[in-house]
Amino acid sequence: MAARERRTARADAGEQPLAAQVFAQLADGRFHSGEALAQALGVSRSAIWKAVRALRALGATLHAVPNRGYRLRSGDHSEPGFGSEVLDAGRITSLLPASARASVRGVETTWMVDSTNSVLLRRPNPPLGLCEVFLAEYQSAGRGRRGRSWLAPPGGAICLSLNWSFREVPPDLGALGLAVGVCVLRALRGAGLERASLKWPNDILVEGRKLGGILIELRAESGGPATVVVGIGLNVALGETLLAQIEHTGIPATDLVASGVRQLSRNTLAAALTGTVVEGLKRFEGEAMRPFIEEWRAADALQGMQIEVRTAAGNVCGWAKGIDLHGALVVETPHGLRRFISGEVTVRPVQ
């Protein structure tokens, strides 16, 4: 296959697990009887029941009503027709901004993987100037920062990764996650969400609750190209039950539906994210944080807050004073200003 050939890929229906096929049938959010599903997919009613049970085990919200059948709901949203749009590689490709299309070598979607980042990390580096985009409906081992698991049911999130090769390791590569955060905000604004903010280093928030996160992983060769895999996870429609489960772990969370974004196309948002991130990677290679820093500072969720930064060398308390041009977090402490290029931040009550 030619290096610049743009590919779209998705397993044929016959190759998909039955749970994935049932999910696709129910993605319109309307009721479908078990008999109709069995006939459409050429299987028994018993097989449909097992597939429904499998979807529920993955966290999908399915309602079963006598004489009406099964209905898939996006979280706790109950309006008919608001289902969980199936990710479609061809649709995403067709929606890519013209400025990014030539740089996207291929878009792939699949039903389930361990993690979308891991899939791309196992592949050869993409050619310079091109990227591969990979999305999954469900991640069995989705990862956040510091090895935390990422929880999302099928159809409830966007789990997207793309790879990109730089000619050499760019200066301030550690700030790339901050630049990508700005790119994510640009895509969210296009989807109608203006209230999102950024928490250093890689969290997307809405009113202090986590909407999503960014995970950057690097594979570099000495004196040669550097390839990054950019992973983006966004909560679309988790529902109150799962949001409460996540909050029980100590992380207040939200999703796009709870944030007021109702009529949402996941394919449209995936294309927008790909477009903004690809353009951001191109600019970051030559300009580092300069094209992004003012937008980042305007969206800084920590600015002026009393925080605690946990690092391998110990914990430091102070007041957040934004980021510098290299992406370091600036903290005013009793002993003067300190800068952090890594660490875990929590907001402390004002004392």
Stockholm file with secondary structure:
# STOCKHOLM 1.0

chainA/1-351         MAARERRTARADAGEQPLAAQVFAQLADGRFHSGEALAQALGVSRSAIWKAVRALRALGATLHAVPNRGYRLRSGDHSEPGFGSEVLDAGRITSLLPASARASVRGVETTWMVDSTNSVLLRRPNPPLGLCEVFLAEYQSAGRGRRGRSWLAPPGGAICLSLNWSFREVPPDLGALGLAVGVCVLRALRGAGLERASLKWPNDILVEGRKLGGILIELRAESGGPATVVVGIGLNVALGETLLAQIEHTGIPATDLVASGVRQLSRNTLAAALTGTVVEGLKRFEGEAMRPFIEEWRAADALQGMQIEVRTAAGNVCGWAKGIDLHGALVVETPHGLRRFISGEVTVRPVQ
#=GR chainA/1-351 SS CCTTCCEEECCCGGGSCHHHHHHHHHTTSSCBCHHHHHHHHTCCHHHHHHHHHHHHHTTCEEEEETTTEEEEESTTCCCTTCCCCCCCHHHHHHHSCHHHHTTEEEEEEEEEESCHHHHHHTSCCCCTTCEEEEEEEEETTCBCGGGCBCCCCTTSEEEEEEEEEESSCCTTGGGHHHHHHHHHHHHHHHTTCCCEEEETTTEEEETTEEEEEEEEEEEECTTSCEEEEEEEEEESCCHHHHHHHHHHTTCCBCCTTTTTCCSCCHHHHHHHHHHHHHHHHHHHHHHTTTTTHHHHHHTBSSTTCEEEEEETTEEEEEEEEEECTTSCEEEEETTEEEEESSCEEEECCCC
#=GC SS_cons         CCTTCCEEECCCGGGSCHHHHHHHHHTTSSCBCHHHHHHHHTCCHHHHHHHHHHHHHTTCEEEEETTTEEEEESTTCCCTTCCCCCCCHHHHHHHSCHHHHTTEEEEEEEEEESCHHHHHHTSCCCCTTCEEEEEEEEETTCBCGGGCBCCCCTTSEEEEEEEEEESSCCTTGGGHHHHHHHHHHHHHHHTTCCCEEEETTTEEEETTEEEEEEEEEEEECTTSCEEEEEEEEEESCCHHHHHHHHHHTTCCBCCTTTTTCCSCCHHHHHHHHHHHHHHHHHHHHHHTTTTTHHHHHHTBSSTTCEEEEEETTEEEEEEEEEECTTSCEEEEETTEEEEESSCEEEECCCC
//
